[in-house]
Amino acid sequence: METGAMAAAGLTVVPSSVLGKSFGHTAPSDKLNIAGVGIGGMGFANLKNLESENIVALADVDWKYSDRVFKYFPKAKKYYDYRKMYDEMGKSIDAVVVATADHTHALIAADAITMGKHVYVQKPLTHSVYESRLLTKLAKKYKVATQMGNQGSSAPGVRQVIDWIYDGQIGEVTRVETFTDRPIWPQGLNRPPKADPIPSTLKWDLFIGPAPMRPFNHIYTPWNWRGWWDFGTGALGDMACHILHPVFKGLRLGYPIKVQASSTMLLTDSAPVAEKVKLVFPARENLPKVAMPEVEVIWYDGGLQPFRPEGVPVGKDLNDAGGGVIFHGTKDTLICGCYGKDPWLVSGRTPKSPKTQREVTLSHEMDWVRACKESPENRVETASPFSEAGPFNEMVVMGVVAVRLQGLNQELEWDGENMEFTNIPENATIRTIIEDNFKIVDGDPKFDKKWTEPVNARAYAAELIKHTYREPWKLPEMPRD
């Protein structure tokens, strides 16, 4: 029986280091044993924010890129393959941080969850709609503590935006415009024509993972994978999990019902330089102080921005920390930056609205640790648990799908529950540009575009929604409700 402060906090999980490997639990007063997968970039920042716990194992496919991390955590056991790490250390690991390229997030996290491990996964949560739905259901089934790495959800700006909306300070919102100044990595590229020698410190097959195999080229990794469709989700996938979070949560959005997109030249392999996406959401249940009517959410990136709302001061830059959000309300216009940063009303008012959101006093990572050490029955959820982050990420990657289906030249109708488009004509086909073959001939620009062969559009869309994985990579089965 729990007693005193421990019972009040609901703390019951115990690290394996305390009771021994055979127990697989830990005392709440002790440290979690944490493993990191994908550690050379943002994963290192996450792990440093967790260094008050035990960092016991590190896995990365690129040991040159990760060398500084191995040196920073010299006691952690090193691996190339996270699967081997799970096999050898699974019983002694309590939680896993996943910060690999987007296309392997779901695999690594799903395997950890089915082993009963808590997971922290960098944004975007997954590479596809189906993967988002899967992680949402797995987290619910196994009752683990989860957190997506959109750290702005733990910051005060998001809470302020939500409080103002719930209090009816800006009225009903039927349109939201959002943007980012990304990409800051290469996009809009043809696939490189030559293969480079694979560095001895890189396991290329492990980096490719479930994606179709391709020859190694230095342009893909470590940083630039974000702009390649097989590995990343472009500027939208990278930044929308930060910028759209106050929109998704503040307006209580669920599945979109319509999507449409346009962009600069769309290539087969690489995300476009700039894009615009519109998602339409149905009316939701009204709140006591404000109605929730149908709403359009519009996204811009690659240097594109919405037109400035009336009343915004001349010369004021709406790009705050990498992007911005404009809530067009019937009473007022609310504007905030990336991560919900520094919200303000165009009218100049500063409302004193009731606080409705839990204040996060720890770092985004340590708030997850706090949740890991609480029992499932008494756990206070993190700022971005998969129960919320999963459906939210579906919204984000649905925007990516809309960009890739823009060649259909139609607004697409989405059945969120069944994860399928309902209005793609049965015999519609789609093709994409393999190479633009841009040349200057006698002073005139010429494009001799090389296209893919036309494929059935319904099948193409289905593959974007639920990927076919390269053997032997495989996801767990989708849990039943």
Steps between C-alpha positions, in 0.01 A plus 500: 500500500633847408529752779578870549641715221574197283135400493393857425733516201405154377863389482537127460747424220849384606824486283644163426828614653339502846324164521718311256446397140256223586246748636499755216374782728648796685435701811356844424768670709771351280620569151362363177725298274467679167617395153543740207446407134615758247729712713717716274264795458194598703529172688815629669315810624222280637744270677688789658169618644460149644849452641374508859368149416712200396589510130585132461503429125541694176424385146577686179574392142774766466774469759704791363207741538425354842856486633461812717191347659676173578776700665248708698336183636800267533319247720225436245532187286533578127305342215445548130174304491227587750356148462818347639489751784143398581595131488803537727380771741123490477448380857717775647355789295202693636455767232616589148564832324454479122655774283585324173391606152119525473451177306627278786325669795200267496700177479732583788226643722251219428755233590579680825134544594420133444787422738329720759751787473409866535584701187596856411490547121622802309262683267348427262379201697486280189546502124144392411138521615480127572815508713352785708180304560704192593712676764189663646333163549813320619564764768143460623523120504832478686433799730848647465595864549551677167612838372552645152795737474301815422645677802285811453208303639666532841548876462266774629411641157292200395311508831430873460362453148268222617377697801410802285317285247308302764402825673345631178743794478535482121158355422434221251790400278426389143844557349857460625811584298841361593850510356865412554821644358630146439647315318855586598622172346499413126162422339373489143792282387541230239629167626882510482625312192803337663571284804762598755713251695327410826703621800628221721328660800153497336265200473313610187263204496389585854449864408279401206302270729146443365539738203585378148874446465699762309873560451674707766575865431630756750207731420258280697646491849557604771295824478351514152276193521215734603449612140477150346157336494623150585662620823337829601186708464646831385447838663136424579569179689800648677340822626122450504519294820632818666293762323162327471485363854311797653266480199427129541458521877345845527231423242455138610556366153469137398520350153483740204221441248658673199858571390658677206855616422720673246873555480800587293615221268415163657770241450480125556774486765521837667256733677430826312671828578174665609144382552151600609256258665136541603332263746129529583366374835133446585316684778579366847300505823456856628672611820316698771640834380568442130367298208724275291379535137655345189849641456762528225865464600743628237874429503781680312874426490809563291483878549128535430290681760135597543398856418520725804173537692347844531622679811845339523759776556703601197845340501414233760651166400252217557779242480575427865756223567454337160136552415163636601129435548206732428163409656229700322220534759164674478598730793876535466810365324747296704859467380783291644836371391644153457444285813203729585761760597400848620127505413337840451171648381487743210257717700775561757302349787660267756214288639510352849341167411463208743783249481377168362826321417743315726815703557817309412778589743756248372676477166307322224724196544489493879123536504499175303730343762255614767217323313712187456531472878127527562262205489273478192195531726617826659722642227472869414549504125793677339454814290501301175400138569431272205127511580521858371823502300391201289180661362684833473779340298239348269399857418861593427585206274160533328630837380805323360275248321296785350818656357599171339151452351464851357535362146141373528389864477211463743401561860527163675235375742637306798338228710714525812353205683581262212816683386398533135405756236146460379493703179804394296356370170543125457702531179693815589877487453784704635863555404787706635813665362813289531731771362432853383797506253511878506723658237562839339482473121585814298411715798164333565417271797400148398357212705525153356322333789534128557180359652416176674258269324137570600380285793157447649433797726305305763783251541756782508302679772462178700879454497550854635250432779643160594849422373611165365813420699816349357572151632566402775365816667150460641266689733292335773134435423253785556329440836123468496296765677 
